Amino acid sequence: MEAGSLPELAGVPWRERASPALLARRGRLWTAYTVAHVVPFVCVAALLVALEPLSAPVALAALAHAWIIPELYAFRGANTAKPRRGPAHAAEPVAQGLLGDLLGHHERALQRETGLALERGALGVWLVGQQGALLVTAGGRRIHCFCVRVAEPDLPPSDRTAHLLLALREDEQGFATVANHAFSGAPWRVRRRLPSAMRRALDAARARAS
């Protein structure tokens, strides 16, 4: 392990260290994987209608499958940014103040409104939440969703976000390596699955990545 690397990297020695080239390759694989699922259903729908117009209801069902499959993947990606549900934590006000100290004025206001901490890195613009992070790459045309959790489950929400944010700042590539890659695709797919407040955070990240 290199100096300054996250210690958690020792637990995933088989993973290639994240880089812009690796993320681009993953993005292409996600696109190819999605196309491989969608195209057969579209072809089946077209063939059914061509052979027998009365089979249109079955063709529509095939098209529905072609639409639902990418939506399910995007739903899984959006879940990485959503907050955990549970009772209010007594230490949350203090944790929120400490998290605010790590952020600039604009980023602090955005985090309090949306629950996501915006951070620009070498790989793109990040939105860090309680149990994962979204990465908008340069140009704002692709988003990567990562699931990563803090080892201490009883921490207040803002403390979990702060832990992930500090890990990201310590070793961005290591953070993207350790985190589980949950989705890659068009930002609009994930945006539709986010709460309205979090959509503003994603819009801000895309604007900064453009």
N, C-alpha and C positions, 0 to 999 in steps of 0.2 A: 504494500500500500504506500502511496505517495504521502509526503508530509502535507498536512492540512486536509486530508481526505476524511470522510465520515467513517467512524469505526464500524457502522452497520454494514459497510461494504464487505467486511470479512465474512458476513453471513450469506453473501450471494456471489461467491467467486466465479461462478459459471457465466455471469452476465457481462456482456460487453459494456464498457464504460460509455455512457451517453455522450453524444456529440451531435452537431447539426447534421452531419451525414447520416448518422444512425437514425435520427428522428425522421429525416426525409425518406429513408428506406422503409421505416416502419409505416410512414404515411402511405407510401405506394402499396405496401402489402395490405394495409387496411382497405384501401380502395379496391385492389384486386380481389380481396376476400369478399367484399360487399358485392362487387359486380358478379362474382361467381355464384352468389346466392340469388341475386335479383334477376339476372338475365334469363335463367331457365324458366322462371315463372312467367316472365314477359313473353318469352317464345311460346310457351305452352298456351297462354291466353290467345296470342295471335293465331296459332295453329288451330285451336278449337273453333274460333270464330270463322276462320277461313274454310274449315271442313264442314261445319254445321252452325249456321247463325243462331239456331235455337239453343246452342250451348253457351250463349252469352253469360248467363248467371254463373256458370262454372268458371268461365274466363275472368269474370269480375272477381271471383274468389281468389284466383291465381294472382291477379294484379294486387289484390289486398295483401296477400302474403309478400309480394315483392316490395310493398310499401312498409309493411309492419316490421320486417326483419331489420332494416337499417334504423328504424325508430327505436327498436328495443336496444340496439347497441348504443344509440345516442342517449337513451334513458339511463343506461348503466353509467355512461360517462358523466352525465349531469349529476348523478347521485354522489359522485366523489366530492362535489362542492357543497352539497346541501348539509345544513347543520344537523347534529345529532338531536334527537328528541329526548326530553327528560325533564325532571324538575329543575327549577332555578337553583343555581349554585350560590351559596352565601358569599363566596370569595370572588364572584364574577366582577363586581364593580372595581375592585382593586386590580384584578387581572386585566380588565379593559383599559385601565389607566396605564399599566405597564406596557401593554401592547401598543397603545397610542404613542408612547415615548419612542418606539422603534420606527415610527412612520413619520413622513412629512405631513404638512398641513392638509394638502389635498387628499393624500392617501389615507390619512386618519379619518377625515370626514367620510370618505367613500367606504371605509371599513365599517364605520359605525352605522351607516345607512344600509349596507348590503351584507355585512358579515364576511367579506372577502378582502384580504390585504393585497394591494397591487404592488408588484415589485418587478422592475426591469432587470433582466439578466442577459448573459451572453447568448443564451439559447432562444430568447424571446421575452415576452411580457407574461409574467405569472400572476395568477389570482390564487392566493393561499387561503384555504379554509380550515375547518377543525379536523377533518379527516381525509384531506386530499388537496389537490391543486390542479388548476387548469393552466395550460401553457399555450399562448397564442404566438405562433411563429411570425417571422418577419413578413410583412405584407398583409397580415391579418386575415389570410384566406384559409388557414388550417388551425385547428385546435387539437391539442393532445390532453387527455384527461388521465390523471394519476391518482391512485388510491394509496395513501400512506398514513399510518396512524402513530400516535405517540404511545410509548410503552406504558405510561401511567394513565389508566382509564378514568381515574377519579379527579383529574385536573379540571378546573373550570374551563369553559369553552375558549375564552380568549387566551388562556395559558397554552392550550393545545395549538392554537393558531400561531402564537409567538414561538413555540418550540419548532414548529415546522418552518417558520420564516427564518429563524436563526440558522437552522440546518441548511436551508437553501442558500443563505448568504455565505455560510462557511464553505460549502462545496456544492455548487449548482449542478455540475455534471454527476457528482456522486448522489445527490438527492434524486435526480431523474433516473439514476441507475437502480437505486434501492427501491424506489416507489414502483408499484404495480401499474403497468400501462393498461388502462381500461378502455380507451377509445381514441380514435384519431379520425378526423373528418372535417366536414364543413361546420363552421361555428354556428350557422343558423339552426342546424339540427339540435345542437346542445342548448342553444338559447331558448328554443321553444319549450324545453323541458325544465327550465329554471324558474323559480319564483320571480315575480316582476321586479323586485328590488335587486336581485342578483343579475338580472338582465342589464341593468345600468352599469354594473361593474364590468360585465363582459364587453359592453359597448365601449367603455372607457379603455379597456385593454386593447381592443381592436384598433381604436383610434390611435393609441400610442404606438402600436406595432406597425401601423401603416407608414 
